[in-house]
Amino acid sequence: MDIGQHTSHQYNQELENVRNQSLQMGGLVEEQLGKALRALMENDSQLGEEVAYSDYRVNRLEVEIDEACTQIIARRQPAAGDLRLVISIIKSVTDLERIGDEAEKIARHAISTEGLSTSLHTALRHLGDHVREMLRRTLDAMARMDAETARQIAESDLQIDAEFDVLSRQLLTHMMEDPRTIRDSLNVLWCARSLERIGDHSKNICEYVIYLVEGKDVRHTNRPKAGADVSS
C-alpha cells in the first residue's frame, strides 16, 4: 500500500508525518519494554526507576499524534485509504500508549521485587522474550504495512495466553509451598499479566494493519478455543 499520492504536497507530508510519529512512538515503547524487563531480570531498581519516570514521553507523543490526526480529518476530510490510515494510526497509538503503561508497571515491580527464584526467573524471561519478539514483529509489520505478516502475528497471541496460564499455575504452587514467597510471587504475577496484556495490544495493532491494507475489520472474528461453549 502506498501513501503520499496526492496533488497537494502539504497533504502528502502531513500523512507521512503522522505515520512516522506513530512508528517513532512504537520504537520508544519497544525500548521501554526492553529496559523494564532487563530491570526486572537483573534486579536493577535504578533502571526500573528510569523507565517508570520516563513514561511521560510516550504520553506526550500520543497527544501530539492525536492532535495531528484530528487536524487532518478537520482540514483534509480524508476518504478511502487515507481515512483508513488516519483511523488506524489513532487506534494504534492508543494501544501503544497502553503498552507503555504496562512497561511502566513492570518497571515499578522491578523496583520493589528483591529477586526471583531460578524457576520463576526462567519462566518469566521466556514469556518476556516471546512478548518482546511479538511487539518487534508487530511494529515491523506496521512499518511495512504487511497485512499477511500481521495476520500471522495476531494468531500467535494464543501462545502467549497459554504461557501466561502455565506461569500463573506455577506461581500459585510456589506460594502454597512457601508462603514467604507470596509478595515476590505476586509481583511476578502482575508482571506476567502486564506481558499478557502487551500481547493483546500487539494483536490489536496487527488487526489495524489488516484493516488499513485490506479494508477489513477482523476484530472479534477469531474462532473459539477448543472446548469453548458457543451456544450462549
N, C-alpha and C positions, 0 to 999 in steps of 0.2 A: 504494500500500500504506500502510495506517495502522498506527501503533503507539500504545500507551498506551490500550487499550480494556478495561482490567481493573477489577474491583470494588475492588482494592487500589490506592489512590493511591500508596503507597510503591513498589509493584512498577512501576507506570507510570513513576514518577520514576527508578527505577534503570535501566530500559531507555533512557529518554531521556538520562540522564546519560552512559552508556557510548557511546551514539551521538554525542552532542555532543563527547565527548572524542576519539572517533576522527576526527571532522571537524576538530577543533582540531589534532590531530596532522597531518592531511593539509595543513592550511594552513601549519603550521610547516615541513613537508618541502618544500612548494612554494616557500616563501620561501628556504629553504636552497639549493635548486637554482638559483633565480634569482640569488642572490648568488654562488654558486660559479661560474656561467657568466660573470657580469659580471667577477669577479676574473680569470678566465682570459682573457677577451676584451680587457680593459683592462690586463692585466699588473699587477694590483693585489695584491701579496703580502700587504699588511695586511688587506685584505678576505678573502683566502684563509685567513689565519690565524684570523680571526674565525669563519668558517664551520667550519673544521676543529676548533676548540676549543669549539664550542657544540653538537656532536652529542649531548652527554650529555642535552640537553633532550628530544630525540626518544626516546632510550633510556629515559629516566625515564617518559615518557608511555606507552610500550609496556608497561612493567612495571605501571604503575597500572591501565591498561585491562585487561590480562590478569587481574590480581588481582580487579578488579571483576566481570569476566565469570565467573571461577571461583566467586565468591561467589553470583552469580545462579543458576548451574547447581546449586550445592550446596543453596541455601536455597529456591529457587523451583521447581526441576525444570521448566523451560520445555518446552513442546511446540509442534509445528506451526510457525507463523510466528515465534513468539518464539524457539524454538530455532534456526531458520534465521538469525534476526537476530543472535543471540549468536555463532553459529559464523562467520557472515560477518564480524563485527567482529573476532573473534580472528584469522582468516586475513588480513583486510585490514591490520590493524596490523602484522602480520609483514612484509608486503610494503612497507608504508610505512616501517618501520624500515630495511629493506634499501635503499630509495630514498634514505633519509637517509645510509646508509653510502656509497652511490655518489656522492652530492653531496659528502661529506667527501673522497672520493678525488680528485674533480675539483678541489676547493679546495686540496688538498695539491700537486697537479700545478701549479696556478696559482702556488704559492709558488716552485717550482723551475724553471718554464719562463721563459726570458729574453724570448721574443717569438715571434710566429708570422709566417710569410710571408703575403703577401696572399691567395694561393690557398688555403692551409690555413685561414687566418682565416675566409674566406668560407664554405668547405665546413663547417667545424665550427660556425660560427654558424647556418647553415641547419639542420643536424641538431639543434643545441641548441634552436632556436626551435620546431622540429617536436615535439621531445620535451616541452618545457615546455607547449606547447598541448595535447598528448595528456594530460599529467598534469592540467592545469587542467580539461579536459572530463571526465576520469575522476572527479575529486573532485566536480564538479558533478552528474554522474550518480549518484554515491554519495549526495550530499546529498538529491537529489530522488527517489532510488530509482527511476530511469528505466532499465528493462531494455532498451528498444529502442535508446536512445542508447548505452548501454553496449555493446550488441552491435556497433553501427557503429564505435565507438571501438576495440574489440578487433580488428576486422578491419583497422584502419589500421596495426597493428603491422608488417604485411608491408612497408609502405612505408619504415618506419624501418629495418628489416633491410636493405632494398635500398640505402638511403642509406649505411648503415654499410659495406656491401660495397664500394661505389664509393669511399668515403673511404679505406678500407683499401688498395685498389689504388693510389690516388693517393699515399698516404704511402709505399708500397713503392717506387714510381717515384722519388719525391722523394729517398729515402735512397740509392737506387742512383746517381742523378745527382750527388749531392753528399753524400759521407759525413760532412761536417762538421755536417750537419743531423740526424744519427741520433738524438742524445739528445732534442732537442726534438720530433722526429717521433714517437719512441716515446711521449713524454709525451702528445702529441695522440692517438695511437692508443689509449692506455689511457683517456683521457677519452672518446673516441668509443665505446669498449667499455662504459664506465660508462653513457653515454647510451642505448646499445642495450639494456642490462640494465634501465634505468629504464623503457624502453618495454615490456619483458617484464613487469615488476612491475605496471605500469599495466594491462596486458592482464589479468593475474591478478585485479586488483581488479574490473575490469569483469565478469569471469566470476562473481565472488562476488555482485555486484549482481544479475545474472541469476538466480543460484541463490536469492538472498533473495526476489526478487519472484515468480519463476515456479516455484520448487522444482525447477529442472532443473540438473543438473551438466553443464555444457557444456565442461569441460576435456578437452583431448586429442581433440576431435571435429572439428577443422579438416580440411578436405580437403587432401590432399598437394599440394605445389607441382608445377607443370608439370615433367614430366621425372623426377620422383622415382620410385624403384623401390619399389613397394608389395608386391612378391612375397615379400620376406623377412619 
